[in-house]
Each structure stands twice: as structure tokens, then as C-alpha cells.
Amino acid sequence: MAFNDSSQTSIKLEGKCSAVIICWILGLGSLICWNSLASIDDYYYDVFPDYHPSRVLALVYQSFAFGTMAFLTYNESKIDTRKRNILGYAMFFLGTLALLSLDLVTSGKGSIGSYAGICLLVAALGVADALVQGGMLGDLSLMCPEFIQSFLAGLAASGALTSSLRLLTEAAFNNIDDGLRKGALFFLSVSTVFEFLCIFLYAFVFTKLPIVKHYRRKAALQGSKTVSSDLSSAEIIQTDLIEKLLDGDLNRLSNKELLFQNVDYALDLFLIFAMSMSIFPGFLYENTGTHQLGSWYPLVLVAIFNLGDLISRYIPLVQCLKLESRSGLLMLVMSRFLLVPAFYFTTKYGDQGGMIMLVSILGLSNGYLTVCVLMAAPKGYKGPEQNALGNLLVLFLMGGIFLGAALDWLWLIGNESF
């Protein structure tokens, strides 16, 4: 189906602003569950003081996310992206609703049974994370870089939002009976509402925008099967092309070839999140000691990380500040590991001012480098290859998060409470 340049340009521009806004909200919905869990860790420490909830829940969540993502990456070309993302957001919605219901049913009692139930639900949220993040980034890789940036900014905004709300609930409920629990229930309620909103926006608004249809049709013309059912239902591509897609006779680079060509980008994401998750959030809750801020201290550190992460994800929108050099990105990523001894010695000998500075550097570098890598990587490929590469990069990202969540336990060596 042929189009002249002027008609293509008008179609591409129509709905772009709406798509950018929706991508931001969808990004926020993709991580608000995880960030809500991180923000109410102090409640879980109060209920389950002997079970290291911050570290255990992070490891459960990320292990299921990584395992699911590995399976999905291997089979990405056969999975319908629209159904995958809707299923993921639906699991987020049901999972947070179930966490809320479990707490209400058990009245916040700290039994081993309720802890096991929380772990089981957190595992389900990890599966949902893999469905959504890989599906969305693979889908947006078919489109323009602004969509990816907006989605990634939404991911960071979820952390900033939950941290801000956590500080407000700390102030509001601090001197009220059962205040921690009331704050936790408030967070789970907010997450549930946002996930329902994401289901509606993705299912009934985003996929109907002209610019989204344009990019998906373009991907289909290049051989992408992941968008075929959505496009055929909208009668955008011809029947004979759909049959070709189903038969799989349009060639593309294999996942192995794509990985070899982009191994540095994959390594970048793996190392960025391995480093960040080895500190955040477990170290900030259990290893930073007691300072003048008291119970506010870990909450302030988490908020500073999330705020820095959010701000830095907009820096690459300024063209002169966007780093595109592959060697430059890798050098900056490797240099972040100098923060490990910096955190260690600051914990031993520094004060809260030094820790706040280090956490801000950790957050700023995490967001900036993530956006630079993901905006640069999916270029120069056909639609099916861009989708596959997006899934591969998310797999390495989640692998880094999983490794970081495991390495976070090393900070407990020598700790009497371990």
C-alpha cells in the first residue's frame, strides 16, 4: 500500500503529542507497583522485622521478572504485543488489588503465612513487569525515540511520585495509631487505580492513534508478526501481507546476530542496573545507620534517588547533552562502580550530607545513561529487528537488576542482624 511523502508526514504527526503523554503515563504504571513496594518497606520492616523484607521482596520480584523476560525474549516474534501488554497491566492491577485485600483480611498481622502470600503476589508482579517493560519497549522501538524517552521518564516519575507521597504520608500518619499501615494501604490503593487507568489507555486509546497505526503498519510491511493481529483487525494492511507474516517468509536478523551487533548496549544496561540495585533500596534502608533525620532518613534517600533519576531522564532531550558515543557510554557506565567504595567509606566515616550527595549522583547517572542507551540502540533496523532488540535490551536490563538485588545482600556481611 503506497503513500506519498506529504501524506506520510501528516499521518506521522497526527496524535504524536497525545502518544507522548500516554507513553509517560504507561511508563509510570509500569513501575508504580515496584516503587510502591519500595516506598512502604518501612511498614513491612515493622510487621516482619526478622525477614529482611526490602531485600527478600526485591529478589523475589526481580528473579521472576528476569526468568519471565528470558522466556518472552526467546519467543518475542510469536507473541502479540497488544495482548501481551494488556495482560501485563491487568496482572499489575489484580496483583496490587490482591496485596491490598490480603492486608485487610489479615489486619496487618505479621504471620509467616501472610509473608508467604505477599512474596507470592510480588512474584506475580514481577511476571507482569516482564510482560509490560519488554512489550512496551519492544513496541516503542518500532516508533520514534521521543516515545521511548517519554516512557522511560514515566518509569522514573513513578519513583518520584511514590517517594513524594511517602514523605507526605509519613508527615500525615506519623503520630496516628497504625499510621504506617494506613500509609501502606493508601499506596496500594493509588497503584491499583493507576494500573486500571493504564489498561484503559493502552487498550482503547494508544493503539487507536494515527501515528501508532502508521508505525505499526510500517513494521508489518517490514515483516513484524507482533503487530499483525492488531493491524488486521483495523484493516490497515492487505490480507496477502498478513498471510506472508503468518507464514514467516520475511527475513530478519536473528536474536544472536542482533546481540553481537549491540553487545555493548546490552552490557551498558546490565551494568547500570546491577550497580544501582546493589544499593537501592536495601542498602538505603538497612546499612546507612541512624542520623539526625531519624525515621525520615531512608525515606529522604529513596526520594533523592528517584528525583535524580527522573530529572536526568529529560537531559538527553537537549541534543548537545545527549551522549551517543558507544565507547563514551561504556566508559561512564564502568566509572559508576567507583561509587561502591564511596558508599562503603561514607557509611563508615561520613555524615548524612555525604550520603545524600552520593545517592543523588547514583540517581542522576542511572536515569541519564539508561535513556541515552535506549534512545541510541534501536536505530538502523527493520521493525521485527527493532522489536527483538528492544526485548533483548530489557532482558539484560532485568538481568542487571536481578544481579544487583542479589549483590545487595553482600552489604549484610559482618552485620550482626544477618
C-alpha positions in Angstrom: 0.0 0.0 0.0 1.8 3.2 -1.2 1.7 6.7 0.2 3.3 9.9 -0.9 5.7 11.8 1.4 3.3 14.5 2.4 0.5 12.1 3.4 3.0 10.0 5.4 4.3 13.1 7.2 0.8 14.3 8.2 -0.2 10.8 9.4 3.0 10.6 11.5 2.4 13.9 13.1 -1.2 13.3 14.0 -1.6 12.2 17.6 2.1 12.5 18.4 1.6 14.8 21.4 -1.1 12.5 22.8 1.1 9.5 22.2 4.0 11.1 24.1 1.7 11.9 27.1 0.2 8.4 27.1 3.6 6.8 26.9 4.6 8.8 30.0 1.5 7.5 31.9 2.1 3.9 30.7 5.7 4.2 31.9 4.5 5.4 35.3 2.1 2.5 35.5 4.8 0.0 34.6 6.9 0.7 37.8 4.4 2.2 40.3 3.8 -1.2 41.8 7.5 -1.8 42.4 8.2 1.7 43.6 5.1 1.5 46.0 6.6 -1.7 47.4 10.0 0.1 47.9 8.2 3.1 49.5 6.3 1.0 52.1 9.3 -1.1 53.0 9.4 0.6 56.4 5.9 -0.8 57.1 7.0 -4.3 56.1 10.0 -3.9 58.4 7.7 -3.0 61.2 5.4 -6.1 60.5 8.2 -8.6 59.6 11.3 -7.3 61.4 13.3 -10.5 61.1 12.7 -11.3 57.4 14.7 -8.5 55.6 11.6 -7.6 53.5 13.3 -5.0 51.3 15.9 -7.4 50.1 13.7 -10.5 50.0 10.9 -8.9 48.1 13.3 -7.3 45.7 15.0 -10.6 45.0 11.6 -12.4 44.5 10.3 -9.7 42.2 13.4 -9.4 40.1 14.0 -13.2 39.8 10.5 -13.8 38.4 10.8 -10.7 36.2 14.1 -11.9 34.7 13.0 -15.5 34.3 9.8 -14.5 32.5 11.7 -12.0 30.4 14.1 -14.6 29.2 11.2 -16.8 28.0 9.5 -13.9 26.3 12.7 -12.7 24.6 13.2 -16.2 23.1 9.6 -16.2 21.8 9.1 -12.5 21.2 8.5 -12.8 17.4 5.5 -15.1 18.0 3.8 -13.1 20.8 1.1 -10.4 20.0 2.4 -7.2 21.6 -1.0 -5.7 22.3 -2.3 -8.8 24.1 1.0 -9.1 26.0 0.9 -5.5 27.3 -2.8 -5.7 28.2 -2.2 -8.9 30.1 0.8 -7.3 31.9 -1.2 -4.2 33.1 -4.1 -6.5 34.1 -1.8 -8.6 36.3 -0.4 -5.4 37.8 -4.0 -4.3 38.6 -5.0 -7.6 40.1 -1.7 -8.1 42.0 -1.9 -4.7 43.8 -5.6 -5.3 44.5 -4.7 -8.7 46.0 -2.0 -7.2 48.2 -4.4 -4.6 49.4 -7.1 -7.3 50.1 -4.5 -9.6 51.9 -3.6 -6.8 54.3 -7.2 -6.0 55.0 -8.1 -9.7 55.5 -5.1 -10.3 57.9 -5.5 -6.9 59.6 -1.8 -6.3 59.0 -0.7 -9.3 61.2 2.9 -10.4 60.7 2.5 -14.2 60.4 4.7 -16.3 58.2 1.6 -17.2 56.1 0.9 -13.6 55.2 4.5 -13.0 54.4 4.5 -16.0 52.1 1.3 -14.7 50.5 3.0 -11.3 49.9 6.0 -13.0 48.3 3.7 -15.0 46.0 1.9 -11.8 44.9 5.2 -9.9 44.5 6.4 -12.8 42.2 3.2 -12.3 40.1 4.0 -8.6 39.9 7.5 -9.5 38.6 5.9 -11.5 35.8 3.7 -8.5 35.0 6.8 -6.3 34.9 8.5 -8.6 32.3 5.3 -8.6 30.2 5.0 -4.8 30.2 8.5 -3.5 30.1 9.7 -5.8 27.4 6.5 -5.5 25.4 6.3 -1.7 25.6 10.0 -1.0 24.9 9.9 -3.5 22.0 6.7 -1.9 20.7 8.1 1.7 21.1 11.3 0.7 19.4 9.3 0.5 16.2 8.4 4.1 16.6 10.1 7.4 17.3 12.8 7.9 20.0 10.6 10.5 21.8 8.1 7.7 22.7 10.9 5.7 24.3 12.2 8.8 26.2 8.7 9.6 27.5 8.1 6.0 28.6 11.4 5.9 30.4 10.7 9.3 32.0 7.3 7.8 33.2 9.2 4.9 34.8 11.3 7.4 36.8 8.2 9.5 37.6 6.6 6.6 39.3 9.6 6.6 41.8 9.4 10.3 42.3 5.6 10.2 42.8 5.7 7.4 45.3 8.6 8.9 47.2 6.8 12.3 47.4 3.6 10.6 48.6 5.6 8.6 51.1 7.0 11.7 52.7 3.5 13.2 52.8 2.1 10.1 54.5 5.0 10.0 56.9 4.1 13.5 58.0 0.3 12.8 58.0 0.3 9.5 59.7 3.4 9.6 61.8 1.6 10.4 65.1 -1.5 8.4 64.4 -2.2 4.9 65.6 -1.4 2.3 63.0 -0.1 5.1 60.8 2.4 3.0 58.9 -0.3 0.6 57.9 -2.7 3.4 56.8 0.1 4.8 54.6 0.8 1.4 53.0 -2.9 0.8 52.2 -3.0 4.3 50.7 -0.1 3.4 48.4 -1.5 0.1 47.3 -4.8 1.9 46.5 -3.1 4.5 44.4 -1.2 1.8 42.5 -4.4 -0.1 41.8 -6.1 3.0 40.4 -3.2 3.8 38.1 -3.0 0.2 36.8 -6.7 0.3 35.8 -6.0 3.7 34.1 -3.1 2.1 32.1 -5.3 -0.8 31.0 -7.9 1.7 29.6 -5.4 4.0 27.9 -3.4 1.2 26.2 -6.4 -0.9 25.2 -8.7 1.9 24.0 -6.7 5.0 23.2 -3.0 4.5 22.5 -3.3 1.7 19.8 -6.0 3.8 18.0 -3.8 6.9 17.5 -3.0 7.5 13.8 0.7 7.8 14.5 0.8 4.5 16.3 -1.1 2.8 13.5 1.4 4.3 11.0 4.4 2.9 12.7 2.8 -0.5 13.3 1.9 -0.7 9.6 5.4 0.2 8.7 6.7 -2.5 10.9 4.3 -5.0 9.4 5.4 -4.1 5.9 9.0 -4.9 7.1 7.9 -8.4 8.4 6.8 -7.9 12.0 4.4 -10.5 13.3 4.0 -9.0 16.7 1.6 -6.3 15.4 -0.2 -8.4 12.7 -3.4 -9.2 14.7 -3.9 -5.6 15.8 -3.4 -4.2 12.3 -5.6 -6.8 10.6 -8.5 -6.0 13.0 -8.2 -2.4 11.9 -8.0 -3.4 8.3 -4.8 -1.4 7.7 -2.7 -4.0 5.8 -3.7 -6.3 3.0 -4.8 -9.9 3.5 -2.0 -11.3 1.4 0.6 -9.5 3.5 -0.9 -10.9 6.7 -0.6 -14.4 5.2 3.1 -13.7 4.5 3.6 -12.6 8.1 1.9 -15.7 9.4 4.0 -17.9 7.1 7.1 -16.1 8.3 8.7 -15.7 4.9 10.0 -12.2 5.5 13.7 -12.3 6.6 15.2 -10.6 9.6 18.4 -10.8 11.7 18.4 -13.4 14.4 18.5 -12.5 18.1 22.1 -13.8 18.2 23.1 -11.5 15.3 21.3 -8.5 16.9 23.0 -9.2 20.2 26.5 -9.4 18.6 25.9 -6.1 16.9 24.7 -4.4 20.1 26.5 -6.2 22.9 28.0 -3.0 24.2 24.5 -1.5 24.7 23.3 -4.7 26.4 26.3 -4.7 28.7 25.7 -1.0 29.4 22.2 -1.6 30.7 23.2 -4.7 32.6 26.0 -2.9 34.5 23.9 0.3 35.0 21.2 -1.6 36.9 23.5 -4.1 38.6 25.2 -1.1 40.2 22.1 0.8 41.1 20.2 -2.2 42.5 23.1 -3.2 44.7 22.5 0.0 46.6 18.8 0.7 46.1 16.7 0.2 48.1 18.0 -2.4 50.5 21.3 -0.7 51.4 19.5 2.6 51.9 17.1 1.0 54.5 19.5 -1.2 56.4 23.1 0.0 56.1 23.1 3.8 56.3 22.9 4.0 60.1 21.0 6.4 62.3 21.3 10.1 61.8 19.6 13.4 62.7 16.7 12.7 60.3 15.8 9.5 62.3 13.0 7.5 60.6 12.9 10.1 57.8 16.4 9.3 56.7 15.9 6.2 54.4 12.7 7.9 53.0 14.7 11.0 52.1 17.4 8.9 50.5 14.9 7.0 48.4 13.2 10.2 47.4 16.5 11.8 46.3 17.4 8.8 44.2 14.1 8.8 42.5 14.1 12.6 41.9 17.6 12.5 40.4 16.5 9.5 38.2 13.5 11.5 36.9 15.3 14.8 36.2 18.2 13.1 34.4 15.9 11.3 32.0 14.9 14.6 30.4 18.6 15.7 29.9 19.0 13.8 26.7 16.2 15.8 25.1 18.8 18.6 24.8 20.7 17.5 21.8 24.1 18.8 22.8 23.8 17.0 26.2 22.8 13.6 24.7 25.7 11.1 24.7 25.7 8.9 21.7 29.3 7.7 21.6 29.3 3.9 22.2 32.7 4.0 23.8 31.8 7.0 25.9 28.7 5.4 27.2 30.6 2.3 28.2 33.3 4.3 30.0 30.8 6.3 32.0 28.9 3.1 32.9 32.1 1.4 34.2 33.2 4.5 36.1 29.9 4.3 38.2 31.4 1.3 40.1 33.7 3.8 41.9 30.5 4.6 43.8 30.7 1.3 45.6 33.8 2.1 47.8 32.5 5.7 48.1 29.2 4.4 49.7 31.2 2.0 51.9 33.5 4.6 53.3 30.7 7.2 53.6 28.7 4.7 55.7 31.7 4.1 57.9 33.1 7.6 58.3 30.9 10.1 56.6 27.8 12.0 57.6 24.3 12.2 56.1 25.3 15.1 53.8 27.9 12.9 52.1 25.4 10.1 51.7 22.7 12.4 50.2 25.3 13.6 47.7 26.2 10.0 46.7 22.6 8.9 46.3 21.8 11.9 44.1 24.8 11.0 41.9 23.6 7.4 41.7 20.1 8.5 40.7 21.2 11.1 38.2 23.6 8.8 36.4 21.1 5.9 36.4 18.4 7.9 34.6 20.7 9.7 32.2 22.7 6.7 31.0 19.6 4.5 30.7 17.8 7.0 28.3 20.9 7.6 26.3 21.4 3.9 25.7 17.8 3.0 24.8 17.4 6.1 22.6 20.5 5.2 20.6 20.3 1.4 20.3 17.2 0.6 18.1 18.4 2.5 15.1 19.0 1.2 11.6 16.9 -1.9 11.8 13.7 -3.1 10.3 10.6 -3.3 12.5 10.9 -7.0 13.6 14.5 -6.5 14.4 13.8 -3.3 16.5 11.2 -5.2 18.5 13.6 -8.1 19.1 16.4 -5.8 20.1 14.1 -3.9 22.5 13.3 -7.2 24.2 16.9 -8.2 24.3 18.0 -5.0 25.9 15.2 -5.2 28.5 16.4 -8.8 29.2 19.9 -7.5 30.0 18.4 -4.6 32.0 16.4 -7.0 34.1 19.4 -9.3 34.4 21.3 -6.4 35.9 18.5 -5.7 38.3 18.4 -9.3 39.4 22.2 -9.4 39.9 22.1 -6.1 41.8 19.3 -7.4 44.1 21.4 -10.4 44.8 24.6 -8.4 45.4 22.7 -6.1 47.8 22.9 -9.0 50.3 26.7 -8.7 50.4 26.3 -5.5 52.4 25.0 -7.6 55.3 28.3 -9.5 55.7 29.5 -8.7 59.1 26.2 -7.3 60.2 25.1 -8.8 63.5 21.4 -8.9 62.3 22.2 -11.1 59.3 
